[in-house]
Amino acid sequence: MSVVSEVPAITESEIADRLVPVVLGGEILAYSYGRCFYEAYGIRTVVYSSVDVRVTSASRFTDYRIDAAMGEGEEAIVALLRRLGAELVAAGKVAVLLGSADWHVRIISKNKEELSRWFVVPYNDFELFDEITQKGRFYAICDQLGIPYPATRTFDCSDPSIEIDADSFTYPVIAKPSNSARYDLMDFPGKEKIYEVHEPAELTRVFNLLRDAGYDRELVVQDFIPGDDAAICSLTTFSDDRGRVRAVSGGTVVLQDHSPARIGNPVTILLERHDQVVEDAKRFCEHTGYVGFANFDAKYDERDGKYKFFEVNARPGANTYYMALGGVNFAALIVDQFVLHREIPYQEAYADRLFTLVPRRVIERSVPDAALRERVLGYYRSHRSGSPFGSSADTLAHRFWAAVRLYNQIEKFKRYVGDVRRADTH
């Protein structure tokens, strides 16, 4: 039997008094939600985390709550949400439930039917969520639609009889878990987000490492697409409840994080439209009947002139604030579609801006291409760069922790990237 929603109706004039955004996890996306909801409606976002992320907890945009349940797994988190949801409904509030990380959204989607009793849940049903976040199924859909992706093979870590014929690959290759939401919950020595592998013995080591750690899904081994960070494109889409893409934003990833735990996370993105990526992503979303936010990663392959898709994140990416920089408040899209049930006009958020989480000193030393480096530095000089943490309306304490976070990027990039400047241009 379907659960009957107890979420009360709400009008636009009541939002400031009755709407309560609730976000699981305290990192960058939680803060970005908080800032966007505050700027659109003047409301604070309730954030639940097991740890104190000071740059978010110090913000006037958030009601930050540290709760041990957030570190105790799915059952504890759902129990917390049951209690919170009942309290909010009893108070006449309309709560929107959001997650910061893949595993938060997986829990929300898996329990969507029950949680919809108390919350507006702007995510896909679990059947679709689970299918498309399995990289093997994602690539199968790409095959159907003619969407390019890197040459890929998969190996089941749960099958003890499986052995990788590591000598059959042309190196380097990229090895990564097929199910990032499940993998995010694991903790073991030697864990990395993805593994860049340069020889057969290393691939065998990675496969055995994941299997021995208890990872029971597939290891994806992919052709390594040549090119540095600037060959990568990030795209965010928003689809309405009929599966139509209503908003897009994205750009060139100038620089990624290179620390092992966060490798591949973009830290600087130049907003610009890549036509093939936009059109391929639209076809994917509309074919699957996708609703809400999706985030796609693709990389330009100079060997055939195409962007190859790596995956879809079934949520806004950590860097979705670039959509707000581009001209569209992404929190308002959620409210318009899932709370107010409005018809949303199609819009693209590509203002001439730079999203960045690093100071210009990091750009000066860590972007290898001289022409691109100078172009990006021009955005800093002309005050066209922006970060979710850069609001002058926030507290002094938040701005202090944002400055500490920014300063720490210098040492991190010095350690993991160093000075990679070159004089040539491409």
Secondary structure, 3 states (H helix, E strand, C coil): CCCCCCCCCCCHHHHHHHEEEEEECCCHHHHHHHHHHHHHHCCCEEEEECCCCHHHHCCCCEEEEECHHHHCCHHHHHHHHHHHHHHHHHCCCEEEEEECCHHHHHHHHHCHHHHCCCEECCCCCHHHHHHHCCHHHHHHHHHHHCCCCCCEEEEECCCCCCCCCHHHCCCCEEEEECCHHHHHCCCCCCCCCCEEECCHHHHHHHHHHHHHHCCCCEEEEEECCCCCHHHEEEEEEEECCCCCEEEEEEEEEEEECCCCCCCCCEEEEEECCCHHHHHHHHHHHHHHCCCEEEEEEEEEECCCCEEEEEEEECCCCCCCHHHHHHCCCHHHHHHHHHHCCCCCCCEEECCCCEEECCCHHHHHHHCCCHHHHHHHHHHHHCCCEECCCCCCCCCHHHHHHHHHHHHHHHHHHHHHCCCCCCCCCC
